[in-house]
Amino acid sequence: MRRSWITAAGLIAMIGPALATAQTASGSAVLTTPHFAFYSDVATNLHDSLITAAVARRSKQPEPFSTGTAKTCFDGLSASDRDGWLHAVDYYTAGKSTRFQRVLQRLELAGLVQRDGLNDSSDRQFLEEAAAVRNAAASAYRQCRWPSQDAVNRRWIDGVAALLAKYETTLGQQLPALFKVAWAGLPFRVDVVETALPVGADSAGPDYPTLHILVSSTNSGNQDRAALEIVFHEASHFFTNPDSPLSTAVAATVKESGFTPQGDLVHQVHFFMTGETVRRVLARAGEPSYIPYVFANKLFSDRFRDAVARTWPAYMDGARTMADAARDLVRALIEPSR
């Protein structure tokens, strides 16, 4: 599984007062900890289900209400409820919004953006239109999907709650020290949904100090102890903005060496750092061996995984500076294959 960092660059300049009055998340959290507020929110899950249906339709795969008990339920709905859902899937499949507008939609659903405060009338119109479409689809979703999905989400939250009770304090202290950036805007809102396409989890920042996280409760890579890494990986995106120490160290080394990385090298190192920190914390607690996600799922290239495992732990052990580690990593990536 990959991770994606979705950022609305320059958002605060573009939407102004929409952020200033939208600091409080909507709805009630299922679980709140020092770093996270976990939600199983019906509107966000409806949105996720419509995205899933649209992706399935484009690829000619079964849609959420096309098979099994969900189909039986859907077929028994009123014509208006069925039409509301089908129209919404048509709308999502057409996909006429911009990427920026889709970030706005997600943040509005999370209570982090207010539509009335948007400066751009086209953005306001899009959010109004999308809300009307979702509202028309809500009855079908509530009757045929929501109770079972909410139960799945809550079981996933229960699982991560037990892990956070043991390890959140330690990870919450070690990660900012390693990334050299302090937390701000905690707790981060985590919306737990069915699929969180395309990658099972991602993060979005509304340009004031907080973060919004989406995570799939059904993705196979997000289960058991990996859930702990997933939520802290997404939260650690807060530490990797373009002017962050990690981004600066990697950029300086790449420029100095003339090396062209394969993919986003900052994100790759970020993935390693978070996963390795989780592995070490679990090991010190006497837990069975944990394989970080980057290795368990063979993310990125074999060459990167080998190089980062040989070079970056020295920084995490305090034997090298972050700048040293970045140079060591790039040299290892440049050197002839062993």
C-alpha positions in Angstrom: 0.0 0.0 0.0 1.1 3.5 -0.7 0.4 6.6 1.3 -0.6 10.0 -0.2 -0.2 13.4 1.4 -2.9 15.7 0.2 -2.2 19.3 1.0 -4.3 22.3 0.0 -1.4 24.7 -0.7 -2.2 28.3 0.0 -5.6 27.3 1.3 -5.8 30.0 4.0 -5.3 32.7 1.4 -7.9 31.3 -0.9 -10.7 30.6 1.6 -9.9 33.1 4.4 -12.6 33.2 7.1 -13.9 29.7 6.3 -11.0 28.4 8.4 -11.1 30.9 11.2 -14.6 29.8 12.2 -14.3 26.1 11.6 -11.9 25.0 14.3 -14.4 22.6 16.0 -15.0 19.2 14.4 -18.6 18.2 13.8 -20.3 15.3 15.5 -19.2 13.2 18.5 -15.9 11.4 18.6 -16.0 7.6 19.3 -12.6 7.9 21.0 -10.4 10.9 21.9 -6.8 10.5 23.0 -4.1 13.1 23.4 -3.1 12.9 19.7 -6.2 11.7 18.0 -10.0 12.1 17.9 -11.5 9.1 16.1 -14.9 9.5 14.3 -17.3 7.1 12.6 -19.2 9.8 10.9 -22.2 8.9 8.7 -21.7 11.8 6.2 -18.0 11.1 5.7 -18.8 7.4 5.3 -21.5 8.1 2.8 -19.0 10.2 0.8 -16.5 7.3 1.0 -19.1 4.8 -0.2 -20.1 7.0 -3.2 -16.4 7.3 -4.1 -16.1 3.5 -3.9 -19.2 3.1 -6.1 -17.9 5.5 -8.7 -14.5 3.8 -8.9 -16.2 0.5 -9.2 -18.5 1.7 -11.9 -15.6 3.2 -13.9 -13.7 -0.1 -13.7 -16.9 -2.1 -14.4 -16.7 -3.8 -11.0 -19.6 -4.6 -8.6 -20.9 -1.6 -6.8 -21.8 -1.5 -3.1 -25.5 -2.2 -3.6 -25.2 -4.6 -6.6 -24.8 -7.9 -4.8 -25.8 -9.9 -1.7 -27.9 -8.6 1.2 -27.1 -5.0 0.3 -28.8 -5.5 -3.1 -31.8 -7.2 -1.5 -32.1 -4.2 0.9 -31.6 -1.7 -2.0 -34.2 -3.4 -4.2 -36.8 -3.1 -1.4 -36.4 0.7 -1.1 -38.8 3.3 -2.4 -38.2 4.4 -6.0 -37.2 7.9 -4.7 -34.5 6.4 -2.3 -33.1 4.2 -5.1 -33.0 7.1 -7.5 -31.3 9.4 -5.0 -28.5 6.9 -4.6 -28.1 6.1 -8.3 -28.1 9.9 -9.2 -25.4 10.4 -6.6 -23.2 7.6 -8.0 -23.7 9.1 -11.5 -22.6 12.5 -10.1 -19.5 11.1 -8.4 -18.6 9.0 -11.5 -18.7 12.1 -13.7 -16.0 13.6 -11.4 -16.2 17.2 -12.6 -14.7 18.8 -9.5 -11.1 19.9 -9.1 -8.6 18.2 -6.8 -8.7 21.4 -4.6 -12.4 21.2 -4.4 -12.3 17.6 -3.3 -10.0 18.5 -0.5 -12.4 21.3 0.5 -15.3 18.8 0.5 -13.4 16.4 2.7 -12.5 19.2 5.2 -16.0 20.5 5.2 -17.3 17.1 6.1 -14.8 17.0 8.9 -15.9 20.4 10.2 -12.6 22.0 9.3 -13.9 24.3 6.6 -17.2 26.3 6.5 -18.8 26.7 3.1 -20.2 30.2 3.8 -16.7 31.5 4.5 -15.3 30.6 1.1 -14.1 33.4 -1.1 -14.6 31.6 -4.4 -18.2 31.3 -5.5 -17.4 28.3 -7.7 -16.1 26.5 -4.7 -19.2 27.4 -2.7 -21.4 26.2 -5.5 -19.6 22.9 -5.8 -19.9 22.2 -2.0 -23.6 23.1 -2.1 -24.2 20.9 -5.1 -22.3 18.0 -3.7 -24.1 18.3 -0.3 -27.5 18.1 -2.1 -26.4 15.0 -4.0 -25.2 13.3 -0.8 -28.4 14.3 1.0 -30.5 12.6 -1.7 -28.4 9.4 -1.4 -28.4 9.4 2.4 -31.7 7.5 3.0 -30.5 4.5 0.9 -27.1 4.5 2.6 -28.6 4.7 6.1 -31.0 1.9 5.5 -28.8 -0.6 3.6 -25.2 0.1 4.6 -24.6 2.4 7.5 -25.4 0.3 10.6 -23.0 -2.5 9.5 -20.3 -0.1 8.4 -20.5 1.8 11.6 -20.0 -1.4 13.6 -16.9 -2.3 11.5 -15.5 1.2 12.1 -16.1 1.0 15.8 -14.4 -2.4 16.1 -11.4 -1.0 14.3 -11.3 1.9 16.7 -11.5 -0.4 19.7 -8.5 -2.3 18.4 -6.4 0.8 17.9 -7.6 2.2 21.3 -5.9 -0.7 23.1 -2.6 -0.1 21.3 -2.7 3.6 22.0 -3.4 3.0 25.6 0.0 1.2 25.8 2.2 3.1 23.3 0.7 6.5 22.5 2.7 8.5 25.1 6.0 7.0 24.1 5.4 7.4 20.3 4.0 10.9 20.8 7.3 11.9 22.5 9.8 10.1 20.3 8.4 11.0 16.9 8.6 14.9 17.2 12.1 14.5 18.7 13.2 12.5 15.7 11.5 14.7 13.1 12.6 17.8 15.0 9.1 19.4 14.8 6.8 20.0 17.7 3.2 18.8 17.6 0.5 21.5 17.2 -3.3 21.4 16.7 -3.8 18.1 18.6 -5.8 16.0 18.7 -5.9 15.4 15.0 -9.3 14.3 13.6 -9.3 10.7 12.2 -12.3 9.8 10.2 -12.6 6.0 10.0 -14.3 4.8 6.8 -14.7 1.7 4.7 -12.1 2.1 1.9 -10.4 5.5 2.0 -9.5 5.1 -1.7 -7.1 5.1 -3.4 -4.5 4.0 -0.8 -6.4 3.1 2.4 -5.2 6.1 4.4 -4.1 9.7 3.8 -3.8 13.1 5.4 -4.9 16.6 4.5 -3.9 19.9 6.1 -6.1 23.0 6.1 -3.1 25.4 6.6 -3.7 26.1 10.2 -1.9 23.9 12.8 -3.9 20.7 12.6 -4.3 17.7 10.3 -7.2 15.6 9.0 -6.7 11.9 8.6 -8.8 9.4 6.7 -8.2 5.7 7.4 -9.9 2.5 6.1 -11.2 0.1 8.7 -11.3 -2.8 6.2 -8.0 -2.4 4.4 -5.8 -5.5 5.1 -2.7 -3.4 5.7 -4.4 -1.4 8.5 -5.2 -4.2 10.8 -3.8 -5.3 14.2 -0.5 -3.7 15.2 -0.1 -2.1 11.8 -3.0 0.2 12.8 -0.7 1.9 15.3 1.9 2.6 12.6 -0.8 3.8 10.2 -2.3 6.4 12.5 1.1 7.7 13.6 2.5 7.6 10.0 -0.4 9.8 8.9 0.0 12.1 11.9 3.7 12.4 11.2 2.9 14.1 7.9 2.6 17.1 10.1 6.4 17.0 10.5 7.2 16.8 6.8 6.1 20.1 5.2 8.5 21.5 2.5 10.3 23.7 5.1 10.6 20.9 7.7 14.1 19.7 8.9 13.6 16.3 7.1 12.5 17.9 3.8 15.3 20.5 4.0 18.0 17.9 4.7 16.9 15.6 1.9 16.5 18.5 -0.6 19.9 19.9 0.2 21.6 16.5 -0.3 19.7 15.8 -3.5 20.8 19.2 -4.9 24.4 18.8 -3.7 24.7 15.3 -5.2 22.8 15.9 -8.4 20.9 12.7 -7.7 17.4 12.3 -9.0 15.3 10.2 -6.6 12.8 7.6 -7.7 9.6 9.0 -6.2 9.2 11.2 -3.2 12.3 10.5 -1.1 11.1 12.5 1.9 7.9 10.4 2.1 9.9 7.2 1.8 12.2 8.2 4.6 9.2 9.4 6.6 7.6 6.0 6.1 10.8 4.2 7.4 11.2 6.5 10.4 7.7 6.1 11.7 7.6 2.3 11.1 11.1 1.8 12.7 10.1 3.9 15.7 6.9 1.7 16.2 9.0 -1.4 15.8 11.5 -0.3 18.4 8.8 0.8 20.9 7.0 -2.6 20.5 10.3 -4.5 20.9 11.3 -2.6 24.1 7.9 -3.6 25.5 8.6 -7.2 24.8 6.1 -7.6 22.0 6.5 -10.2 19.3 8.7 -9.0 16.4 7.0 -6.4 14.3 7.8 -5.8 10.7 7.3 -2.2 9.7 4.8 -1.5 6.8 7.5 -0.5 4.3 9.1 -3.9 4.6 6.1 -6.0 5.2 4.4 -4.7 2.1 7.6 -4.1 0.0 6.9 -0.4 -0.5 9.0 1.6 -2.9 12.1 0.0 -4.5 14.2 -2.9 -3.2 17.2 -0.5 -3.5 15.6 2.1 -1.3 14.6 -0.4 1.4 18.1 -1.8 1.5 19.8 1.6 1.6 17.5 3.1 4.2 17.9 0.1 6.5 21.7 0.4 6.3 21.9 4.2 6.8 19.1 5.8 8.6 19.1 3.9 11.9 22.4 5.6 12.7 20.5 8.9 12.9 17.8 7.4 15.0 20.5 6.0 17.4 22.0 9.5 17.7 25.2 8.5 15.9 24.7 10.7 12.9 22.9 14.0 12.3 19.9 14.2 10.0 22.0 15.9 7.3 24.6 13.1 7.7 21.9 10.4 7.3 20.5 12.1 4.2 24.0 12.1 2.6 24.6 8.5 3.7 21.3 7.5 2.2 21.8 9.2 -1.1 25.3 7.8 -1.4 23.9 4.3 -0.8 21.3 4.9 -3.5 23.9 6.1 -6.0 26.5 3.4 -5.3 26.7 0.4 -7.7 24.4 -2.5 -6.9 25.9 -4.9 -4.5 
